[in-house]
Amino acid sequence: MARGFLQHCSRELCLPCPALSCLVLLGGDTTPAPHCGQCHTSPGSFLTITFYFTCRSLMPRTLDSQITVEKTPSYFVTKEAPRRIFNMSRDTKLIVVVRNPVTRAISDYTQTLSKKPDIPTFEGLSFRNRSLGLVDTSWNAIRIGMYAVHLESWLQYFPLSQIHFVSGEKLITDPAGEMGKVQDFLGIKRVITDKHFYFNKTKGFPCLKKSDSSGLPRCLGKSKGRTHVQIDPEVIDQLRDFYRPYNIKFYETVGQDFRWE
């Protein structure tokens, strides 16, 4: 998981971070904007009041014409995060990038494997008992993809109208289209268009081009675009069966069919 960072930009042009991860957008008041670039909401790491004041102090001052963007992937799956963010700014708008949970789990495992080559197999970590089809939901790579479960915590504090879900698959195949929806959600002019992207065949992801001709385009880092490990098709089918009810509930809740079945 990448650590959070601040992306500070005007309403006229709000360039996205290309990482396929949870984005939290904070803004809407004239006090120093709430930045949590170095505040991580892992369970028990911060008291609410510490989180509030420390994160506030890290933010730059912003004008009414500006939006402050902060990204930390773990927010969406951290139980304490919705309450803490609500207490800091109940007007916060949230953008969550989601992808097929099976593919996401394999990608998660592939990245971990590159750092820890001695970890157990994907199959071994995914199941408590594979012959009985008992999936191990305590494994983080599996648990994160249970989007409907995590969303329940956020809906206790934020209305669905303040949460926008981006398709991770479409963000790759149609980045301009997905970013157009993001700009509409933020209430800003559609400045980011097709001309700001080109597809990097080597990485398998789109790269972000600057609006002018100077400088190199911004592509995803070395940790992205790895070839996934090969997984037994039967294991994939078992995980699809496991995630199906969670996916259906998620589709129904957000009113959007991501077609992961």
URKA-V50303 format. One record per backbone hydrogen bond with DSSP energy under -1.0 kcal/mol. CO is the residue of the C=O (numbers start at 0). NH is the residue of the N-H. E is the energy in kcal/mol with one decimal. If there is no record, write none. Layout:
co=[CO CO]
nh=[NH NH]
e=[E E]
//
This chain:
co=[4 6 8 18 22 23 24 41 46 47 48 49 50 51 52 54 55 59 62 64 66 67 68 69 71 74 77 79 80 81 82 83 84 88 92 93 94 95 97 99 100 101 102 103 104 105 106 107 108 109 111 111 115 120 121 122 125 128 129 133 133 134 135 138 138 139 142 144 145 145 146 147 149 150 153 153 158 159 161 163 165 166 168 169 173 174 175 176 177 178 179 180 181 182 188 192 193 195 197 199 204 206 207 217 220 231 232 233 234 235 236 237 238 239 242 243 244 245 246 247 248 249 250 250]
nh=[70 68 66 20 94 69 92 44 50 51 52 53 54 55 56 34 58 32 65 10 8 25 6 23 74 77 80 83 84 85 86 87 88 91 24 163 22 165 167 103 104 105 106 107 108 109 110 111 112 113 114 115 118 124 125 126 135 133 132 127 128 136 138 141 142 143 145 146 148 149 150 151 153 154 156 157 161 162 93 95 97 170 172 173 177 178 179 180 181 182 183 184 185 187 190 195 196 208 206 203 199 197 217 207 223 235 236 237 238 239 240 241 242 243 246 247 248 249 250 251 252 253 254 255]
e=[-1.6 -2.7 -1.9 -1.6 -2.1 -2.3 -1.5 -2.5 -2.8 -2.5 -2.1 -2.5 -2.1 -2.0 -2.0 -1.3 -1.1 -1.2 -1.8 -1.9 -1.7 -1.7 -3.4 -2.3 -1.6 -1.5 -1.1 -2.0 -2.7 -2.5 -2.5 -1.3 -2.8 -1.6 -1.9 -3.0 -2.4 -2.7 -3.9 -2.8 -2.0 -2.1 -2.4 -2.5 -2.5 -2.5 -2.2 -2.2 -3.0 -1.5 -1.0 -2.7 -1.7 -1.8 -1.9 -1.3 -3.0 -2.8 -1.1 -3.0 -1.7 -1.2 -1.3 -1.2 -2.6 -2.5 -1.8 -1.8 -1.0 -1.5 -2.6 -1.1 -1.0 -2.3 -1.6 -3.0 -2.1 -1.7 -3.1 -2.8 -2.6 -2.1 -2.0 -3.4 -2.1 -2.5 -1.9 -1.5 -1.7 -2.4 -1.9 -2.3 -2.0 -2.5 -1.5 -1.9 -1.9 -3.7 -3.4 -2.8 -2.4 -1.6 -3.4 -3.1 -1.7 -1.8 -2.3 -2.1 -2.2 -2.3 -2.2 -2.0 -2.7 -1.7 -2.9 -2.7 -2.1 -2.2 -3.0 -2.4 -2.2 -2.4 -1.7 -1.4]
//
